[in-house]
Structures are given as C-alpha cells and as structure tokens.
Amino acid sequence: MRILLLALLLANGLYFAWSQGALAVFGLLPSSYTEREPQRLSQQVRPGALQIKPGASSSASSQSAR
C-alpha cells in the first residue's frame, strides 16, 4: 500500500512538472505550452478601437444595489 501511494505521488509530481513546462530541458512540453493561439491575434478586428473605462466607485454601486 505504501509503494502504491509513493508511485501515485511521484506520478502526480511528474505530471505537474510537465504541465508547467519544467521538463522542457528534456524536450517534453505540453502542446498548449508552445501554441498560444496565434490565429486569434490575426482574426482581431480593429484591436486599437478598444477603450477601457474606469468602473463606478464602490459607494455608488452599493447605493444602486439597494
């Protein structure tokens, strides 16, 4: 039973290291680590038109919630 627990902990640690890209020195990378969806960047329509506006203050939002 103890050996099974240690094997599961080792497998979990190796999976975590692989998913975080820590095993890249061995050539082991998840596919999502190298691909960051470049097709979405090319599909953007007028990305400069996006404007971020500050939200309402917390006191104004709490009064409107009543």
PDB file with SEQRES, HELIX, SHEET and CRYST1 records, atoms N, CA, C and O in Angstrom:
SEQRES   1 A   66  MET ARG ILE LEU LEU LEU ALA LEU LEU LEU ALA ASN GLY          
SEQRES   2 A   66  LEU TYR PHE ALA TRP SER GLN GLY ALA LEU ALA VAL PHE          
SEQRES   3 A   66  GLY LEU LEU PRO SER SER TYR THR GLU ARG GLU PRO GLN          
SEQRES   4 A   66  ARG LEU SER GLN GLN VAL ARG PRO GLY ALA LEU GLN ILE          
SEQRES   5 A   66  LYS PRO GLY ALA SER SER SER ALA SER SER GLN SER ALA          
SEQRES   6 A   66  ARG                                                          
HELIX    1 AA1 ARG A    2  SER A   19  1                                  18    
HELIX    2 AA2 ALA A   24  PHE A   26  5                                   3    
HELIX    3 AA3 SER A   31  THR A   34  1                                   4    
HELIX    4 AA4 PRO A   38  SER A   42  1                                   5    
HELIX    5 AA5 PRO A   47  ALA A   49  5                                   3    
HELIX    6 AA6 SER A   58  SER A   64  1                                   7    
CRYST1    1.000    1.000    1.000  90.00  90.00  90.00 P 1           1          
ATOM      1  N   MET A   1       0.831  -1.192   0.000  1.00  0.00           N  
ATOM      2  CA  MET A   1       0.000   0.000   0.000  1.00  0.00           C  
ATOM      3  C   MET A   1       0.879   1.260   0.000  1.00  0.00           C  
ATOM      4  O   MET A   1       0.562   2.244  -0.669  1.00  0.00           O  
ATOM      5  N   ARG A   2       1.956   1.221   0.739  1.00  0.00           N  
ATOM      6  CA  ARG A   2       2.853   2.370   0.825  1.00  0.00           C  
ATOM      7  C   ARG A   2       3.531   2.626  -0.514  1.00  0.00           C  
ATOM      8  O   ARG A   2       3.736   3.777  -0.898  1.00  0.00           O  
ATOM      9  N   ILE A   3       3.882   1.552  -1.228  1.00  0.00           N  
ATOM     10  CA  ILE A   3       4.537   1.695  -2.532  1.00  0.00           C  
ATOM     11  C   ILE A   3       3.571   2.312  -3.541  1.00  0.00           C  
ATOM     12  O   ILE A   3       3.967   3.139  -4.361  1.00  0.00           O  
ATOM     13  N   LEU A   4       2.310   1.909  -3.477  1.00  0.00           N  
ATOM     14  CA  LEU A   4       1.300   2.473  -4.371  1.00  0.00           C  
ATOM     15  C   LEU A   4       1.130   3.971  -4.120  1.00  0.00           C  
ATOM     16  O   LEU A   4       1.035   4.751  -5.067  1.00  0.00           O  
ATOM     17  N   LEU A   5       1.091   4.370  -2.869  1.00  0.00           N  
ATOM     18  CA  LEU A   5       0.964   5.786  -2.528  1.00  0.00           C  
ATOM     19  C   LEU A   5       2.166   6.579  -3.037  1.00  0.00           C  
ATOM     20  O   LEU A   5       1.998   7.668  -3.587  1.00  0.00           O  
ATOM     21  N   LEU A   6       3.364   6.050  -2.862  1.00  0.00           N  
ATOM     22  CA  LEU A   6       4.562   6.747  -3.346  1.00  0.00           C  
ATOM     23  C   LEU A   6       4.577   6.836  -4.869  1.00  0.00           C  
ATOM     24  O   LEU A   6       5.004   7.847  -5.427  1.00  0.00           O  
ATOM     25  N   ALA A   7       4.115   5.784  -5.544  1.00  0.00           N  
ATOM     26  CA  ALA A   7       4.057   5.808  -7.005  1.00  0.00           C  
ATOM     27  C   ALA A   7       3.056   6.853  -7.490  1.00  0.00           C  
ATOM     28  O   ALA A   7       3.323   7.559  -8.463  1.00  0.00           O  
ATOM     29  N   LEU A   8       1.914   6.958  -6.827  1.00  0.00           N  
ATOM     30  CA  LEU A   8       0.924   7.970  -7.207  1.00  0.00           C  
ATOM     31  C   LEU A   8       1.433   9.383  -6.948  1.00  0.00           C  
ATOM     32  O   LEU A   8       1.197  10.281  -7.758  1.00  0.00           O  
ATOM     33  N   LEU A   9       2.119   9.590  -5.845  1.00  0.00           N  
ATOM     34  CA  LEU A   9       2.692  10.913  -5.556  1.00  0.00           C  
ATOM     35  C   LEU A   9       3.768  11.280  -6.582  1.00  0.00           C  
ATOM     36  O   LEU A   9       3.842  12.429  -7.017  1.00  0.00           O  
ATOM     37  N   LEU A  10       4.583  10.329  -6.964  1.00  0.00           N  
ATOM     38  CA  LEU A  10       5.607  10.574  -7.974  1.00  0.00           C  
ATOM     39  C   LEU A  10       4.966  10.896  -9.320  1.00  0.00           C  
ATOM     40  O   LEU A  10       5.394  11.825 -10.005  1.00  0.00           O  
ATOM     41  N   ALA A  11       3.947  10.137  -9.702  1.00  0.00           N  
ATOM     42  CA  ALA A  11       3.256  10.393 -10.966  1.00  0.00           C  
ATOM     43  C   ALA A  11       2.602  11.769 -10.956  1.00  0.00           C  
ATOM     44  O   ALA A  11       2.640  12.482 -11.959  1.00  0.00           O  
ATOM     45  N   ASN A  12       2.007  12.142  -9.839  1.00  0.00           N  
ATOM     46  CA  ASN A  12       1.371  13.455  -9.720  1.00  0.00           C  
ATOM     47  C   ASN A  12       2.412  14.568  -9.834  1.00  0.00           C  
ATOM     48  O   ASN A  12       2.175  15.569 -10.510  1.00  0.00           O  
ATOM     49  N   GLY A  13       3.537  14.405  -9.191  1.00  0.00           N  
ATOM     50  CA  GLY A  13       4.606  15.405  -9.270  1.00  0.00           C  
ATOM     51  C   GLY A  13       5.175  15.533 -10.669  1.00  0.00           C  
ATOM     52  O   GLY A  13       5.453  16.638 -11.134  1.00  0.00           O  
ATOM     53  N   LEU A  14       5.349  14.398 -11.345  1.00  0.00           N  
ATOM     54  CA  LEU A  14       5.847  14.445 -12.725  1.00  0.00           C  
ATOM     55  C   LEU A  14       4.840  15.105 -13.658  1.00  0.00           C  
ATOM     56  O   LEU A  14       5.223  15.870 -14.543  1.00  0.00           O  
ATOM     57  N   TYR A  15       3.564  14.817 -13.466  1.00  0.00           N  
ATOM     58  CA  TYR A  15       2.539  15.454 -14.305  1.00  0.00           C  
ATOM     59  C   TYR A  15       2.516  16.964 -14.079  1.00  0.00           C  
ATOM     60  O   TYR A  15       2.406  17.736 -15.031  1.00  0.00           O  
ATOM     61  N   PHE A  16       2.619  17.379 -12.824  1.00  0.00           N  
ATOM     62  CA  PHE A  16       2.630  18.813 -12.536  1.00  0.00           C  
ATOM     63  C   PHE A  16       3.841  19.482 -13.162  1.00  0.00           C  
ATOM     64  O   PHE A  16       3.714  20.556 -13.751  1.00  0.00           O  
ATOM     65  N   ALA A  17       5.003  18.874 -13.048  1.00  0.00           N  
ATOM     66  CA  ALA A  17       6.216  19.442 -13.643  1.00  0.00           C  
ATOM     67  C   ALA A  17       6.082  19.524 -15.162  1.00  0.00           C  
ATOM     68  O   ALA A  17       6.495  20.516 -15.763  1.00  0.00           O  
ATOM     69  N   TRP A  18       5.514  18.504 -15.785  1.00  0.00           N  
ATOM     70  CA  TRP A  18       5.317  18.508 -17.237  1.00  0.00           C  
ATOM     71  C   TRP A  18       4.336  19.598 -17.652  1.00  0.00           C  
ATOM     72  O   TRP A  18       4.576  20.305 -18.632  1.00  0.00           O  
ATOM     73  N   SER A  19       3.224  19.744 -16.913  1.00  0.00           N  
ATOM     74  CA  SER A  19       2.200  20.719 -17.300  1.00  0.00           C  
ATOM     75  C   SER A  19       2.675  22.153 -17.100  1.00  0.00           C  
ATOM     76  O   SER A  19       2.161  23.063 -17.751  1.00  0.00           O  
ATOM     77  N   GLN A  20       3.638  22.375 -16.221  1.00  0.00           N  
ATOM     78  CA  GLN A  20       4.171  23.718 -16.001  1.00  0.00           C  
ATOM     79  C   GLN A  20       5.361  24.021 -16.900  1.00  0.00           C  
ATOM     80  O   GLN A  20       5.882  25.135 -16.862  1.00  0.00           O  
ATOM     81  N   GLY A  21       5.804  23.066 -17.706  1.00  0.00           N  
ATOM     82  CA  GLY A  21       6.911  23.278 -18.620  1.00  0.00           C  
ATOM     83  C   GLY A  21       8.273  23.069 -18.004  1.00  0.00           C  
ATOM     84  O   GLY A  21       9.282  23.444 -18.601  1.00  0.00           O  
ATOM     85  N   ALA A  22       8.331  22.478 -16.820  1.00  0.00           N  
ATOM     86  CA  ALA A  22       9.608  22.275 -16.149  1.00  0.00           C  
ATOM     87  C   ALA A  22      10.449  21.190 -16.814  1.00  0.00           C  
ATOM     88  O   ALA A  22      11.659  21.133 -16.593  1.00  0.00           O  
ATOM     89  N   LEU A  23       9.841  20.341 -17.611  1.00  0.00           N  
ATOM     90  CA  LEU A  23      10.570  19.271 -18.273  1.00  0.00           C  
ATOM     91  C   LEU A  23      10.973  19.658 -19.696  1.00  0.00           C  
ATOM     92  O   LEU A  23      11.275  18.787 -20.512  1.00  0.00           O  
ATOM     93  N   ALA A  24      10.980  20.943 -19.994  1.00  0.00           N  
ATOM     94  CA  ALA A  24      11.319  21.416 -21.341  1.00  0.00           C  
ATOM     95  C   ALA A  24      12.766  21.109 -21.702  1.00  0.00           C  
ATOM     96  O   ALA A  24      13.081  20.936 -22.880  1.00  0.00           O  
ATOM     97  N   VAL A  25      13.641  21.039 -20.720  1.00  0.00           N  
ATOM     98  CA  VAL A  25      15.047  20.735 -20.998  1.00  0.00           C  
ATOM     99  C   VAL A  25      15.212  19.324 -21.548  1.00  0.00           C  
ATOM    100  O   VAL A  25      16.219  19.021 -22.188  1.00  0.00           O  
ATOM    101  N   PHE A  26      14.229  18.460 -21.304  1.00  0.00           N  
ATOM    102  CA  PHE A  26      14.261  17.098 -21.826  1.00  0.00           C  
ATOM    103  C   PHE A  26      13.451  16.964 -23.113  1.00  0.00           C  
ATOM    104  O   PHE A  26      13.320  15.867 -23.655  1.00  0.00           O  
ATOM    105  N   GLY A  27      12.905  18.086 -23.606  1.00  0.00           N  
ATOM    106  CA  GLY A  27      12.100  18.067 -24.822  1.00  0.00           C  
ATOM    107  C   GLY A  27      10.667  17.639 -24.581  1.00  0.00           C  
ATOM    108  O   GLY A  27       9.966  17.266 -25.522  1.00  0.00           O  
ATOM    109  N   LEU A  28      10.226  17.685 -23.349  1.00  0.00           N  
ATOM    110  CA  LEU A  28       8.862  17.282 -23.017  1.00  0.00           C  
ATOM    111  C   LEU A  28       8.036  18.508 -22.682  1.00  0.00           C  
ATOM    112  O   LEU A  28       8.133  19.049 -21.580  1.00  0.00           O  
ATOM    113  N   LEU A  29       7.223  18.946 -23.632  1.00  0.00           N  
ATOM    114  CA  LEU A  29       6.360  20.105 -23.430  1.00  0.00           C  
ATOM    115  C   LEU A  29       4.940  19.759 -23.805  1.00  0.00           C  
ATOM    116  O   LEU A  29       4.721  19.052 -24.789  1.00  0.00           O  
ATOM    117  N   PRO A  30       3.967  20.236 -23.050  1.00  0.00           N  
ATOM    118  CA  PRO A  30       2.584  20.077 -23.496  1.00  0.00           C  
ATOM    119  C   PRO A  30       2.351  20.946 -24.731  1.00  0.00           C  
ATOM    120  O   PRO A  30       3.002  21.978 -24.892  1.00  0.00           O  
ATOM    121  N   SER A  31       1.437  20.540 -25.596  1.00  0.00           N  
ATOM    122  CA  SER A  31       1.221  21.273 -26.843  1.00  0.00           C  
ATOM    123  C   SER A  31       0.721  22.689 -26.583  1.00  0.00           C  
ATOM    124  O   SER A  31       1.039  23.597 -27.350  1.00  0.00           O  
ATOM    125  N   SER A  32      -0.051  22.900 -25.525  1.00  0.00           N  
ATOM    126  CA  SER A  32      -0.575  24.234 -25.243  1.00  0.00           C  
ATOM    127  C   SER A  32       0.520  25.182 -24.761  1.00  0.00           C  
ATOM    128  O   SER A  32       0.339  26.399 -24.789  1.00  0.00           O  
ATOM    129  N   TYR A  33       1.654  24.636 -24.319  1.00  0.00           N  
ATOM    130  CA  TYR A  33       2.743  25.482 -23.826  1.00  0.00           C  
ATOM    131  C   TYR A  33       3.441  26.205 -24.972  1.00  0.00           C  
ATOM    132  O   TYR A  33       3.923  27.323 -24.794  1.00  0.00           O  
ATOM    133  N   THR A  34       3.499  25.588 -26.131  1.00  0.00           N  
ATOM    134  CA  THR A  34       4.188  26.193 -27.273  1.00  0.00           C  
ATOM    135  C   THR A  34       3.236  26.954 -28.175  1.00  0.00           C  
ATOM    136  O   THR A  34       3.670  27.850 -28.899  1.00  0.00           O  
ATOM    137  N   GLU A  35       1.948  26.624 -28.157  1.00  0.00           N  
ATOM    138  CA  GLU A  35       0.965  27.285 -29.000  1.00  0.00           C  
ATOM    139  C   GLU A  35       0.126  28.233 -28.154  1.00  0.00           C  
ATOM    140  O   GLU A  35      -0.525  27.810 -27.199  1.00  0.00           O  
ATOM    141  N   ARG A  36       0.143  29.465 -28.493  1.00  0.00           N  
ATOM    142  CA  ARG A  36      -0.627  30.461 -27.741  1.00  0.00           C  
ATOM    143  C   ARG A  36      -1.713  31.083 -28.604  1.00  0.00           C  
ATOM    144  O   ARG A  36      -1.963  32.285 -28.507  1.00  0.00           O  
ATOM    145  N   GLU A  37      -2.350  30.301 -29.430  1.00  0.00           N  
ATOM    146  CA  GLU A  37      -3.455  30.702 -30.277  1.00  0.00           C  
ATOM    147  C   GLU A  37      -3.133  31.911 -31.152  1.00  0.00           C  
ATOM    148  O   GLU A  37      -3.802  32.939 -31.042  1.00  0.00           O  
ATOM    149  N   PRO A  38      -2.134  31.813 -32.009  1.00  0.00           N  
ATOM    150  CA  PRO A  38      -1.798  32.949 -32.866  1.00  0.00           C  
ATOM    151  C   PRO A  38      -2.893  33.269 -33.882  1.00  0.00           C  
ATOM    152  O   PRO A  38      -2.953  34.394 -34.378  1.00  0.00           O  
ATOM    153  N   GLN A  39      -3.762  32.303 -34.203  1.00  0.00           N  
ATOM    154  CA  GLN A  39      -4.824  32.576 -35.160  1.00  0.00           C  
ATOM    155  C   GLN A  39      -5.815  33.585 -34.601  1.00  0.00           C  
ATOM    156  O   GLN A  39      -6.434  34.323 -35.368  1.00  0.00           O  
ATOM    157  N   ARG A  40      -5.979  33.635 -33.295  1.00  0.00           N  
ATOM    158  CA  ARG A  40      -6.896  34.618 -32.708  1.00  0.00           C  
ATOM    159  C   ARG A  40      -6.345  36.040 -32.853  1.00  0.00           C  
ATOM    160  O   ARG A  40      -7.114  36.987 -33.020  1.00  0.00           O  
ATOM    161  N   LEU A  41      -5.043  36.190 -32.791  1.00  0.00           N  
ATOM    162  CA  LEU A  41      -4.458  37.518 -32.990  1.00  0.00           C  
ATOM    163  C   LEU A  41      -4.681  38.008 -34.406  1.00  0.00           C  
ATOM    164  O   LEU A  41      -4.930  39.195 -34.621  1.00  0.00           O  
ATOM    165  N   SER A  42      -4.593  37.115 -35.367  1.00  0.00           N  
ATOM    166  CA  SER A  42      -4.782  37.530 -36.756  1.00  0.00           C  
ATOM    167  C   SER A  42      -6.250  37.781 -37.076  1.00  0.00           C  
ATOM    168  O   SER A  42      -6.543  38.440 -38.074  1.00  0.00           O  
ATOM    169  N   GLN A  43      -7.184  37.283 -36.271  1.00  0.00           N  
ATOM    170  CA  GLN A  43      -8.610  37.465 -36.520  1.00  0.00           C  
ATOM    171  C   GLN A  43      -9.184  38.705 -35.850  1.00  0.00           C  
ATOM    172  O   GLN A  43     -10.366  39.001 -36.024  1.00  0.00           O  
ATOM    173  N   GLN A  44      -8.386  39.427 -35.099  1.00  0.00           N  
ATOM    174  CA  GLN A  44      -8.901  40.605 -34.405  1.00  0.00           C  
ATOM    175  C   GLN A  44      -9.309  41.678 -35.401  1.00  0.00           C  
ATOM    176  O   GLN A  44      -8.612  41.929 -36.385  1.00  0.00           O  
ATOM    177  N   VAL A  45     -10.432  42.301 -35.137  1.00  0.00           N  
ATOM    178  CA  VAL A  45     -10.925  43.386 -35.969  1.00  0.00           C  
ATOM    179  C   VAL A  45     -10.769  44.688 -35.185  1.00  0.00           C  
ATOM    180  O   VAL A  45     -11.407  44.866 -34.148  1.00  0.00           O  
ATOM    181  N   ARG A  46      -9.946  45.574 -35.663  1.00  0.00           N  
ATOM    182  CA  ARG A  46      -9.685  46.883 -35.053  1.00  0.00           C  
ATOM    183  C   ARG A  46      -9.376  46.771 -33.551  1.00  0.00           C  
ATOM    184  O   ARG A  46     -10.148  47.276 -32.735  1.00  0.00           O  
ATOM    185  N   PRO A  47      -8.275  46.127 -33.172  1.00  0.00           N  
ATOM    186  CA  PRO A  47      -7.967  45.986 -31.742  1.00  0.00           C  
ATOM    187  C   PRO A  47      -7.653  47.325 -31.081  1.00  0.00           C  
ATOM    188  O   PRO A  47      -7.775  47.445 -29.862  1.00  0.00           O  
ATOM    189  N   GLY A  48      -7.254  48.329 -31.852  1.00  0.00           N  
ATOM    190  CA  GLY A  48      -6.959  49.641 -31.286  1.00  0.00           C  
ATOM    191  C   GLY A  48      -8.203  50.418 -30.892  1.00  0.00           C  
ATOM    192  O   GLY A  48      -8.104  51.416 -30.177  1.00  0.00           O  
ATOM    193  N   ALA A  49      -9.371  49.981 -31.346  1.00  0.00           N  
ATOM    194  CA  ALA A  49     -10.612  50.688 -31.032  1.00  0.00           C  
ATOM    195  C   ALA A  49     -11.123  50.380 -29.633  1.00  0.00           C  
ATOM    196  O   ALA A  49     -12.046  51.037 -29.152  1.00  0.00           O  
ATOM    197  N   LEU A  50     -10.534  49.390 -28.977  1.00  0.00           N  
ATOM    198  CA  LEU A  50     -10.955  49.009 -27.637  1.00  0.00           C  
ATOM    199  C   LEU A  50     -10.515  50.062 -26.634  1.00  0.00           C  
ATOM    200  O   LEU A  50      -9.346  50.444 -26.594  1.00  0.00           O  
ATOM    201  N   GLN A  51     -11.456  50.527 -25.829  1.00  0.00           N  
ATOM    202  CA  GLN A  51     -11.150  51.511 -24.801  1.00  0.00           C  
ATOM    203  C   GLN A  51     -11.590  50.960 -23.451  1.00  0.00           C  
ATOM    204  O   GLN A  51     -12.717  50.489 -23.297  1.00  0.00           O  
ATOM    205  N   ILE A  52     -10.698  51.025 -22.487  1.00  0.00           N  
ATOM    206  CA  ILE A  52     -11.010  50.564 -21.143  1.00  0.00           C  
ATOM    207  C   ILE A  52     -11.355  51.778 -20.296  1.00  0.00           C  
ATOM    208  O   ILE A  52     -10.557  52.706 -20.167  1.00  0.00           O  
ATOM    209  N   LYS A  53     -12.549  51.763 -19.723  1.00  0.00           N  
ATOM    210  CA  LYS A  53     -13.017  52.893 -18.913  1.00  0.00           C  
ATOM    211  C   LYS A  53     -13.059  52.470 -17.456  1.00  0.00           C  
ATOM    212  O   LYS A  53     -13.356  51.317 -17.144  1.00  0.00           O  
ATOM    213  N   PRO A  54     -12.760  53.409 -16.562  1.00  0.00           N  
ATOM    214  CA  PRO A  54     -12.801  53.055 -15.140  1.00  0.00           C  
ATOM    215  C   PRO A  54     -14.229  52.752 -14.708  1.00  0.00           C  
ATOM    216  O   PRO A  54     -15.187  53.341 -15.209  1.00  0.00           O  
ATOM    217  N   GLY A  55     -14.348  51.817 -13.763  1.00  0.00           N  
ATOM    218  CA  GLY A  55     -15.663  51.435 -13.260  1.00  0.00           C  
ATOM    219  C   GLY A  55     -16.193  52.461 -12.278  1.00  0.00           C  
ATOM    220  O   GLY A  55     -15.489  53.397 -11.900  1.00  0.00           O  
ATOM    221  N   ALA A  56     -17.440  52.278 -11.867  1.00  0.00           N  
ATOM    222  CA  ALA A  56     -18.060  53.171 -10.888  1.00  0.00           C  
ATOM    223  C   ALA A  56     -17.406  52.956  -9.526  1.00  0.00           C  
ATOM    224  O   ALA A  56     -16.858  51.890  -9.245  1.00  0.00           O  
ATOM    225  N   SER A  57     -17.472  53.973  -8.698  1.00  0.00           N  
ATOM    226  CA  SER A  57     -16.896  53.841  -7.358  1.00  0.00           C  
ATOM    227  C   SER A  57     -17.721  52.854  -6.548  1.00  0.00           C  
ATOM    228  O   SER A  57     -18.880  52.599  -6.876  1.00  0.00           O  
ATOM    229  N   SER A  58     -17.140  52.301  -5.503  1.00  0.00           N  
ATOM    230  CA  SER A  58     -17.826  51.274  -4.710  1.00  0.00           C  
ATOM    231  C   SER A  58     -19.023  51.849  -3.955  1.00  0.00           C  
ATOM    232  O   SER A  58     -20.006  51.139  -3.739  1.00  0.00           O  
ATOM    233  N   SER A  59     -18.962  53.110  -3.552  1.00  0.00           N  
ATOM    234  CA  SER A  59     -20.093  53.693  -2.829  1.00  0.00           C  
ATOM    235  C   SER A  59     -21.280  53.898  -3.758  1.00  0.00           C  
ATOM    236  O   SER A  59     -22.425  53.735  -3.337  1.00  0.00           O  
ATOM    237  N   ALA A  60     -21.031  54.250  -4.999  1.00  0.00           N  
ATOM    238  CA  ALA A  60     -22.124  54.439  -5.948  1.00  0.00           C  
ATOM    239  C   ALA A  60     -22.756  53.108  -6.316  1.00  0.00           C  
ATOM    240  O   ALA A  60     -23.972  53.024  -6.492  1.00  0.00           O  
ATOM    241  N   SER A  61     -21.954  52.083  -6.433  1.00  0.00           N  
ATOM    242  CA  SER A  61     -22.514  50.775  -6.797  1.00  0.00           C  
ATOM    243  C   SER A  61     -23.283  50.156  -5.634  1.00  0.00           C  
ATOM    244  O   SER A  61     -24.250  49.430  -5.861  1.00  0.00           O  
ATOM    245  N   SER A  62     -22.876  50.425  -4.397  1.00  0.00           N  
ATOM    246  CA  SER A  62     -23.606  49.874  -3.263  1.00  0.00           C  
ATOM    247  C   SER A  62     -24.945  50.589  -3.066  1.00  0.00           C  
ATOM    248  O   SER A  62     -25.903  49.971  -2.601  1.00  0.00           O  
ATOM    249  N   GLN A  63     -25.031  51.868  -3.407  1.00  0.00           N  
ATOM    250  CA  GLN A  63     -26.280  52.591  -3.290  1.00  0.00           C  
ATOM    251  C   GLN A  63     -27.271  52.171  -4.378  1.00  0.00           C  
ATOM    252  O   GLN A  63     -28.479  52.145  -4.142  1.00  0.00           O  
ATOM    253  N   SER A  64     -26.760  51.843  -5.570  1.00  0.00           N  
ATOM    254  CA  SER A  64     -27.648  51.432  -6.652  1.00  0.00           C  
ATOM    255  C   SER A  64     -28.151  50.011  -6.445  1.00  0.00           C  
ATOM    256  O   SER A  64     -29.158  49.624  -7.038  1.00  0.00           O  
ATOM    257  N   ALA A  65     -27.471  49.230  -5.617  1.00  0.00           N  
ATOM    258  CA  ALA A  65     -27.884  47.854  -5.362  1.00  0.00           C  
ATOM    259  C   ALA A  65     -29.043  47.788  -4.387  1.00  0.00           C  
ATOM    260  O   ALA A  65     -29.689  46.745  -4.287  1.00  0.00           O  
ATOM    261  N   ARG A  66     -29.325  48.834  -3.680  1.00  0.00           N  
ATOM    262  CA  ARG A  66     -30.396  48.840  -2.669  1.00  0.00           C  
ATOM    263  C   ARG A  66     -31.712  49.011  -3.292  1.00  0.00           C  
ATOM    264  O   ARG A  66     -32.726  49.039  -2.594  1.00  0.00           O  
TER     265      ARG A  66                                                      
END                                                                             
